[in-house]
Amino acid sequence: MKDGFSIINTALKGFMIVLLCICLWPGVSNASSGAQLVDIEKLKELFVTQLEGSIQWDDAEVEISSLKVLPKKIWVPEGDVTFEFSQQSLRGRIGRISQMVSILVDGKPVRKARVCAYLEVFKDVLSAPAGLVRGQVISSSDLSYVRMPLSKLRGRFFDSPEQVVGLAAKRSIRPGKIIFANDVAKPMVVKRGSRVLIVASSPCLRITVPGIVEQKGAEGDFVRVRNLDSKKVIIARVKDENTVLVRF
């Protein structure tokens, strides 16, 4: 009887070993269920293509790093695998970016994954290599380009000399500093106490009288001006440092 139990016990042990080997053999359980691994590299390539197409800056250099897909391995049923990205807009975005993607097999969604990356955009922006003093009117010789990562820039910058030449520094700008929109403004052409000629005109009539400006202003600004003949204060538009215009 003991020999019979020994034979049965040995047979059971052998069966368990075989069953264990089948379960642990790589790919056996997935192959038997007709599953396949998603091509993660292909998914990454599609995501990179989408990112590059979202860049809105001309002549920019794009750098994509820390690219990964979560989960790292994705099993789906056998069939034709395609990907469908979420409708979340990536246009103009920089820094850390992630997007959900649906994985479809034969046109039917079966799994979801998340693709993550860090997107940096480098661009040539204008700086003041020698610095600027407050009130200085900017010329093209005051400017130079420096290549910068856009994620490090806080504020609206300039990438064309035409955007900034003729403007004046609102404050002193250190040598080499990037020029931002809040650093510059139209130059003041009249100041409080400036004597000007007030020109009032209509299609049929033109009148000129002397005046004194009561507030500073740039070309095109509306300022208060005192008429020296009538002593009245009027609102006039600055034409240049010698003339303000009113209509009647």
HELIX and SHEET records of a PDB file:
HELIX    1   1 LYS A    2  LEU A   24  1                                  23    
HELIX    2   2 VAL A   28  SER A   32  1                                   5    
HELIX    3   3 ILE A   40  GLY A   53  1                                  14    
HELIX    4   4 SER A  140  ASP A  142  5                                   3    
HELIX    5   5 LEU A  150  LYS A  152  5                                   3    
HELIX    6   6 PRO A  161  GLN A  163  5                                   3    
HELIX    7   7 ALA A  181  ASP A  183  5                                   3    
SHEET    1   A 2 ALA A  35  LEU A  37  0                                        
SHEET    2   A 2 TRP A  75  PRO A  77 -1                                        
SHEET    1   B 4 GLU A  61  LEU A  70  0                                        
SHEET    2   B 4 LYS A 108  ALA A 128 -1                                        
SHEET    3   B 4 GLY A  95  VAL A 105 -1                                        
SHEET    4   B 4 VAL A  81  PHE A  85 -1                                        
SHEET    1   C 3 GLU A  61  LEU A  70  0                                        
SHEET    2   C 3 LYS A 108  ALA A 128 -1                                        
SHEET    3   C 3 SER A 144  PRO A 149 -1                                        
SHEET    1   D 3 GLU A  61  LEU A  70  0                                        
SHEET    2   D 3 LYS A 108  ALA A 128 -1                                        
SHEET    3   D 3 LYS A 177  ILE A 178 -1                                        
SHEET    1   E 2 ALA A 168  ALA A 169  0                                        
SHEET    2   E 2 VAL A 184  ALA A 185 -1                                        
SHEET    1   F 2 MET A 188  VAL A 190  0                                        
SHEET    2   F 2 GLY A 217  ALA A 218 -1                                        
SHEET    1   G 6 ARG A 195  SER A 201  0                                        
SHEET    2   G 6 ARG A 206  VAL A 213 -1                                        
SHEET    3   G 6 PHE A 222  ASN A 227 -1                                        
SHEET    4   G 6 VAL A 233  ASP A 240 -1                                        
SHEET    5   G 6 THR A 243  ARG A 247 -1                                        
SHEET    6   G 6 ARG A 195  SER A 201  1                                        
END                                                                             
